Amino acid sequence: MAQLIIFVYALMVFLSIFLVESYKTKTPCKSLNDCPKAIKPIFVKCLGNICQYSIGRI
């Protein structure tokens, strides 16, 4: 029983890392220079006054 509780706890901690990492806020922008810099292969473009992220070229 104790092993099951430890397993569930470890699973919650492991999954929360991905939830926090995948959450992105909408960054307002007026030009591409307002968007944060991204490391390739992620590209950033200012579309509709919001910074849009994509993998590959937009």
C-alpha positions as CSV (number, residue, x, y, z in Angstrom):
1,M,0.0,0.0,0.0
2,A,2.8,2.4,0.9
3,Q,4.5,1.7,-2.5
4,L,1.3,2.6,-4.3
5,I,1.1,5.9,-2.5
6,I,4.8,6.7,-3.3
7,F,4.3,5.7,-6.9
8,V,1.2,8.0,-7.3
9,Y,3.2,10.9,-5.6
10,A,6.2,10.4,-7.9
11,L,3.8,10.3,-10.9
12,M,2.2,13.6,-9.9
13,V,5.6,15.2,-9.5
14,F,6.8,13.9,-12.8
15,L,3.7,15.0,-14.7
16,S,3.7,18.4,-13.1
17,I,7.1,19.2,-14.7
18,F,5.6,18.8,-18.1
19,L,2.5,20.8,-17.3
20,V,4.5,23.8,-16.0
21,E,7.0,23.6,-18.9
22,S,4.3,23.4,-21.6
23,Y,2.3,26.4,-20.2
24,K,3.0,29.5,-22.2
25,T,1.7,33.0,-21.6
26,K,0.5,35.2,-24.4
27,T,3.2,37.8,-24.9
28,P,1.9,41.1,-26.4
29,C,4.0,42.6,-29.2
30,K,4.0,45.3,-31.8
31,S,6.9,44.0,-33.8
32,L,9.2,40.9,-33.9
33,N,11.7,42.7,-31.7
34,D,9.2,42.7,-28.8
35,C,9.0,38.9,-28.8
36,P,11.5,36.9,-26.7
37,K,14.3,35.2,-28.5
38,A,13.9,31.4,-29.1
39,I,16.4,28.7,-29.8
40,K,16.2,26.9,-33.1
41,P,14.1,24.9,-34.3
42,I,11.5,27.1,-32.5
43,F,10.7,30.3,-34.4
44,V,8.8,33.3,-33.1
45,K,6.6,35.7,-35.1
46,C,4.4,38.6,-34.1
47,L,0.9,37.9,-35.4
48,G,-2.2,39.8,-34.3
49,N,-0.2,41.6,-31.6
50,I,0.7,38.3,-29.9
51,C,4.0,36.4,-30.1
52,Q,3.3,33.1,-31.9
53,Y,5.7,30.1,-31.5
54,S,6.2,27.3,-34.0
55,I,8.5,24.6,-34.9
56,G,9.9,25.3,-38.3
57,R,9.3,28.4,-40.4
58,I,6.1,30.4,-40.3
